[in-house]
Amino acid sequence: MRPSDGQAVTMTAPSRNSVFYQRFLQQLEDANPHGEIWTVTDNLSSHNSLSTRTWLEDHPRIHHAFIPVGARWLNLQEGWWRIFRKAALAGRTFANRDDITYATTLATDQLNSRATPWIWGRPAPPTRPRRRRFVYTL
């Protein structure tokens, strides 16, 4: 997910291993053809494996930032993931992997169609309009 415009890239995979993670990073690189790419990830072994680090050396535009253990609330992706799960997966049963892929693609397209920039934290409270005070003189 790009915080600047709220657009997201998703991918379904049968496993959470280094091969599929590298495919996902390649999708990210293809979706963002210009500039540096920073990924904020947890400490899953596929994110820091030797093959992933070797792959990242060949793709210098992609940088990893690892969040501290126990501080997943720092990851902006968690808020998007909560919205995505509600849109794509909540209350549904899937017969096969293709149904999950279809639901993921559909939900991502719908969320991207109305995406707005993401801001960390709570929005500022609305300002109260000031009442006009009239002073009458005699």
N, C-alpha and C positions, 0 to 999 in steps of 0.2 A: 504494500500500500504506500502510495506517495502522499505524504501529509500535505504537500503544497496544493494538490488539487483533489485529493480523495480517491483517485483511481486505484484499482487493485488488480493484481494478477493472481490467479489461483490455478492449482493443478491437483488432480487426484493421482494417487500412486498406491500400488498394492503393499508397499513397504516403506518404512522410514529409514532407509539406508543411504549411504553416501552417493550411490549411483543416481537415485531419484532426486536427491537434494541438488546434485550438480546439474541435472536436467532442469530443475526448477530455477537455479541460478542462471542457466542459459536462457530460459524464458524471460527472466527479469532483464537480462542484458539485451535481448532482442526487442523487448517492449520499451526500453529506454535507450535509444541509440546514441544519445549525446551526453557528455558529462560523466562525472563520477557517480557511483552507486554505493550507498551505504546501507548495509543490512544489519538490523538489530536482531540478534538471535539469543536463544538460551544456550545452555551448555550441553545440548544433546550430542552424543558421540559422533553422529554423522556430520555435524556442523564443524567439527574440529578434527576430523580424521586426517590421516596422512594424505590420502587420495584427494580429499577436498582442499587441503592446503596446497598441494601440488597443482590442482586445477586452478586455484585462485592466483597462483604465481603466473600462470599463463594468461590470466585475465586481470590485468592491473587496475582496471576501472572499478572493480568490485572490492569493497572493503567491508570487513566484519567488525561489529562492535558487540561484544558479549555483555549481557546484563548480569548483574551479580545474582548469585543464588539467593532465592527468597525475596527477590524484588521484581517480580514479573509485572507489577503495576507500573514500572518504569517503561515497559514496552507498549508503545502506542498501538501495536498490532492487536493486543488483547481486547481493546474496546471494539475494534472492527470485527474481530473474530466472534464476539458476543452477538453483534448485529447480524453477521453472516449466518451463524448457527440458527438464529431465530428465523431468518428468511429462507434458508435452504433445507435445514435438517429437522427442525422442531416438529414433533407430532407426526412424522412421516416414517413409513417402513419401506425398505427397498428390497426388491427381489434379487437384484444382481448389481455388479459393479457399474455397469453402463447407466443404470438409473441414478446412481450417486453422482456419476460424472455429469449427466444431463442436469440434475438438480443444482449442482455446483456451478455449471456454466450459466444456467438461467439466472440464478441468484446473483452471480457476479455481474452479469450484464445489466440486470435491473438496478443493482446498487451503484454501478458505474454510471448509469444514465442520469442519476440524480445526485452524484457525488459533489461534495463541497470541501473546501480546505478543512483539515483537521487541526484543532487547537487543543493542547493539553490543558487540563484543568476545567474548572467550572466557569461558565460564562458570567460576565459581570451582571450584577442585579440591575433590573431596569430602573432608570432614574424616575423619581417622582416629579411630576410637574409642580412647579412652585405656584403657590396661590398668590394672586395679586392682592396686595394690601392697598387699600385706599385710605388716604388720610383726609379727613374733612376738617377744614378750619372755619371757624365762625367769625 
